[in-house]
Amino acid sequence: MSTPKFRVDDQVVEKQPGPLSTRTVGAVVYIFGNHTVRDVVAVKFGDDPPIAFHADDLRKVVRRPSQRLRSRRLSNGWRV
């Protein structure tokens, strides 16, 4: 079995939004693990019901950590 591209609660957007696309960031709420349905995830956009997408049609949104977390110093003087 292959490693899934996404995990539950990952933030995703469509790679090529269509004319009816919401163009907003959604959250993965379910990953189909059935051997007949592979690489399909359910994504929830806001208050709308979840929509099933093929994993190749989505990209993960990478959120940078806040400045407070990035500038935190460790006890040995190294910055994180």
N, C-alpha and C positions, 0 to 999 in steps of 0.2 A: 504494500500500500504506500502511496506517495505522501509526502509531507504537504499539508494544506498551505495555500498561500496566505490565508487570513485566519485570524482567531476571533472568537466572539469578543465584542466591544472594540474591535479595530475601527478606526475612522476611515471611510472610503468615499471616493467620488467616481463617477463614470469617466472612462477614458475619452470617449467621443459622445458627448451628450446629444441626444436626438431632439426633435422639435417639441416633444412632450416632456422633456426632462425637467426636473426641478433645479438642476445645477447647484445643488447644495450638498453639504457633507452629510453622509449618513453613517449609521453604526451597524456593523454586522451583528445580527441577533441569532442566527442559526446557520450551521454548516451541515449540509446534507452529506452523510457518510455512507450512503447506500452504494452497493457495488454497481447498480444500474444508473444511478444519478451521481456523477462525479463532478467536482469543481463547480458546484452550484452553491451559492450562499444566499441567505435571505437578508436584505438590507432594509432598515427602517429609516425613513427621512422624516424627521419631525414627528407630528402626530398622525401621519398617514399610516395605513397598514403596511406590513413588510412586503417587499417585492423581491422575487427571485431573480438573480443575475448569475451569468456564467462568470467565473473568477477572472477569466481573461479580459472581460469588459470593464473591470474595475481597477483602480490604483489606490494604494494606501496613502493616506495623508499623514505625513510625518510632522509631528508637533515638536517644536524645540522646547526644552525645559525652560522654566522661567529664569530670569536673570539672578534671582535670589538663590536658586539651586545651582546654577552654573558657577557662581562666584564663591560658593561655600568652600572654606578651607578645612583641610583635614588636620588632625592633631600633629602630624609630622611636617606640616608646612606646605604640602602639595595642594594644588587647587583641583577641584573636581570640575 
